[in-house]
Amino acid sequence: MKAFPNTYTFDGREFFNEGMDLRDYFAAEAMKALINVHGDTNRIVDADGWVSLHLRAYEHADMMMNIRKEPQ
């Protein structure tokens, strides 16, 4: 699933931008929230640096994607 697909016209021709993956969008938003909540990023990264933060952001994104699939 894609986030922010759009159609636009340039020089009389119509173009379609399929947007970004919804999972990637959720991960980016989760990463911003993790940084905002924890403030000091040193408390949420491991010896490998930002890898831990990225993994946690995608874990949150996957949870959001799974919740979208559940019947409401």
MOPE-V374076 format. One record per run of one state. SS is the DSSP state (~ for helix, > for strand, _ for the rest). FROM is the first residue (numbers start at 1). LEN is the number of residues. If there is no record, write none. Layout:
ss:SS from:FROM len:LEN
ss:SS from:FROM len:LEN
This chain:
ss:_ from:1 len:1
ss:> from:2 len:2
ss:_ from:4 len:2
ss:> from:6 len:5
ss:_ from:11 len:2
ss:> from:13 len:5
ss:_ from:18 len:2
ss:> from:20 len:2
ss:~ from:22 len:17
ss:_ from:39 len:2
ss:~ from:41 len:3
ss:_ from:44 len:2
ss:> from:46 len:1
ss:_ from:47 len:2
ss:> from:49 len:1
ss:_ from:50 len:1
ss:~ from:51 len:19
ss:_ from:70 len:3
